[in-house]
Amino acid sequence: MRLLKVLVVLILAAVIGLAGYAYFGDMQPVRSEVRSPVSGAPAPAAATEDGTGTE
């Protein structure tokens, strides 16, 4: 009889948890526009073995 009560409590907790997840788990995030400046300047040339930056 005691095992049956524990089983009923666990099933009830699972049903309540599933209902809570179904209600709160479907919330959409708040969206906002984010703008970041992008530099259009070319990247500096990589240094070569002689250190001049040209081939």
N, CA, C and O of each residue as an XYZ file, in Angstrom:
220
protein
N       0.827     -1.200      0.000
C       0.000      0.000      0.000
C       0.869      1.261      0.000
O       0.557      2.245     -0.670
N       1.966      1.210      0.765
C       2.858      2.365      0.834
C       3.526      2.611     -0.520
O       3.703      3.757     -0.934
N       3.892      1.536     -1.199
C       4.509      1.645     -2.518
C       3.531      2.258     -3.523
O       3.939      3.025     -4.395
N       2.271      1.931     -3.407
C       1.252      2.494     -4.287
C       1.119      4.001     -4.078
O       0.959      4.744     -5.046
N       1.183      4.458     -2.835
C       1.103      5.894     -2.544
C       2.307      6.632     -3.133
O       2.158      7.711     -3.705
N       3.478      6.056     -2.992
C       4.687      6.665     -3.549
C       4.579      6.740     -5.071
O       4.947      7.748     -5.675
N       4.079      5.682     -5.681
C       3.911      5.656     -7.128
C       2.911      6.715     -7.594
O       3.140      7.376     -8.607
N       1.813      6.881     -6.872
C       0.811      7.895     -7.213
C       1.409      9.293     -7.083
O       1.164     10.145     -7.937
N       2.184      9.543     -6.036
C       2.809     10.853     -5.842
C       3.807     11.133     -6.962
O       3.858     12.254     -7.471
N       4.594     10.148     -7.352
C       5.556     10.333     -8.437
C       4.862     10.598     -9.774
O       5.302     11.450    -10.546
N       3.793      9.879    -10.044
C       3.045     10.106    -11.284
C       2.421     11.493    -11.279
O       2.444     12.185    -12.296
N       1.865     11.905    -10.148
C       1.271     13.234    -10.035
C       2.333     14.318    -10.232
O       2.079     15.308    -10.919
N       3.509     14.146     -9.646
C       4.595     15.113     -9.815
C       5.045     15.167    -11.274
O       5.356     16.244    -11.783
N       5.082     14.026    -11.948
C       5.470     13.993    -13.358
C       4.447     14.718    -14.226
O       4.821     15.433    -15.156
N       3.168     14.542    -13.933
C       2.118     15.215    -14.703
C       2.186     16.723    -14.484
O       2.063     17.490    -15.439
N       2.379     17.155    -13.247
C       2.493     18.592    -12.957
C       3.742     19.167    -13.631
O       3.696     20.265    -14.187
N       4.842     18.441    -13.584
C       6.068     18.894    -14.240
C       5.911     18.985    -15.747
O       6.407     19.926    -16.365
N       5.235     18.029    -16.341
C       5.000     18.054    -17.784
C       4.103     19.224    -18.172
O       4.342     19.876    -19.189
N       3.079     19.494    -17.378
C       2.194     20.633    -17.653
C       2.960     21.947    -17.508
O       2.773     22.856    -18.317
N       3.811     22.064    -16.503
C       4.623     23.268    -16.327
C       5.594     23.465    -17.476
O       5.778     24.588    -17.945
N       6.209     22.401    -17.929
C       7.129     22.496    -19.066
C       6.378     22.901    -20.332
O       6.876     23.711    -21.114
N       5.194     22.348    -20.536
C       4.403     22.690    -21.721
C       3.983     24.156    -21.686
O       3.911     24.803    -22.731
N       3.710     24.676    -20.516
C       3.269     26.070    -20.407
C       4.443     27.041    -20.496
O       4.388     28.004    -21.261
N       5.502     26.803    -19.726
C       6.626     27.738    -19.661
C       7.709     27.461    -20.697
O       8.509     28.352    -20.984
N       7.763     26.281    -21.259
C       8.834     25.913    -22.179
C       8.665     26.454    -23.580
O       9.589     26.341    -24.385
N       7.523     27.038    -23.905
C       7.253     27.489    -25.259
C       7.349     29.004    -25.387
O       6.781     29.573    -26.320
N       8.038     29.659    -24.495
C       8.137     31.113    -24.533
C       9.186     31.535    -25.559
O      10.260     30.940    -25.635
N       8.874     32.550    -26.336
C       9.786     33.070    -27.350
C      10.735     34.090    -26.719
O      10.328     34.840    -25.832
N      11.989     34.126    -27.162
C      12.924     35.122    -26.630
C      12.577     36.522    -27.140
O      11.978     36.680    -28.204
N      12.959     37.517    -26.372
C      12.758     38.900    -26.790
C      13.827     39.238    -27.825
O      15.020     39.093    -27.561
N      13.401     39.685    -28.992
C      14.347     39.989    -30.062
C      14.564     41.486    -30.148
O      13.636     42.278    -29.979
N      15.800     41.857    -30.413
C      16.125     43.266    -30.613
C      17.221     43.360    -31.670
O      18.063     42.471    -31.795
N      17.194     44.449    -32.422
C      18.173     44.643    -33.482
C      19.496     45.107    -32.888
O      19.531     46.001    -32.042
N      20.576     44.492    -33.338
C      21.917     44.849    -32.877
C      22.727     45.255    -34.100
O      22.825     44.502    -35.069
N      23.301     46.439    -34.047
C      24.138     46.916    -35.154
C      25.571     47.076    -34.664
O      25.823     47.683    -33.624
N      26.501     46.522    -35.431
C      27.924     46.635    -35.111
C      28.638     47.237    -36.310
O      28.443     46.770    -37.433
N      29.461     48.262    -36.103
C      30.181     48.844    -37.233
C      31.230     47.870    -37.771
O      31.905     47.171    -37.016
N      31.342     47.850    -39.092
C      32.311     46.975    -39.748
C      33.265     47.851    -40.542
O      32.836     48.707    -41.316
N      34.554     47.633    -40.348
C      35.559     48.409    -41.063
C      35.728     47.849    -42.467
O      35.848     46.638    -42.648
N      35.739     48.740    -43.467
C      35.926     48.311    -44.846
C      37.374     48.397    -45.292
O      37.670     48.169    -46.466
N      38.287     48.722    -44.376
C      39.701     48.855    -44.723
C      40.299     47.473    -44.964
O      39.945     46.517    -44.273
N      41.210     47.357    -45.946
C      41.840     46.056    -46.192
C      42.777     45.679    -45.043
O      43.318     46.541    -44.351
N      42.949     44.399    -44.864
C      43.832     43.910    -43.810
C      45.283     44.181    -44.188
O      45.621     44.158    -45.371
N      46.141     44.437    -43.214
C      47.556     44.671    -43.528
C      48.199     43.403    -44.075
O      47.806     42.291    -43.724
N      49.201     43.587    -44.946
C      49.886     42.451    -45.552
C      50.700     41.715    -44.498
O      51.260     42.324    -43.587
N      50.755     40.414    -44.639
C      51.532     39.602    -43.711
C      53.022     39.773    -44.004
O      53.419     39.918    -45.160
N      53.829     39.756    -42.971
C      55.280     39.904    -43.139
C      55.851     38.641    -43.767
O      55.395     37.533    -43.484
N      56.856     38.819    -44.625
C      57.536     37.683    -45.250
C      58.837     37.426    -44.511
O      59.104     38.031    -43.472
N      59.632     36.534    -45.049
C      60.875     36.166    -44.371
C      61.847     37.333    -44.242
O      62.558     37.437    -43.242
N      61.886     38.223    -45.253
C      62.827     39.343    -45.172
C      62.255     40.518    -44.383
O      62.952     41.507    -44.159
N      60.979     40.421    -43.955
C      60.395     41.443    -43.103
C      59.835     42.639    -43.827
O      59.419     43.601    -43.181
N      59.807     42.617    -45.178
C      59.328     43.783    -45.917
C      57.829     43.767    -46.150
O      57.233     44.821    -46.369
N      57.211     42.613    -46.108
C      55.790     42.523    -46.364
C      55.462     42.323    -47.825
O      54.290     42.213    -48.183
N      56.483     42.273    -48.689
C      56.266     42.014    -50.117
C      56.973     40.725    -50.477
O      57.898     40.281    -49.796
N      56.513     40.141    -51.561
C      57.137     38.878    -51.972
C      58.285     39.145    -52.803
O      58.951     38.214    -53.254
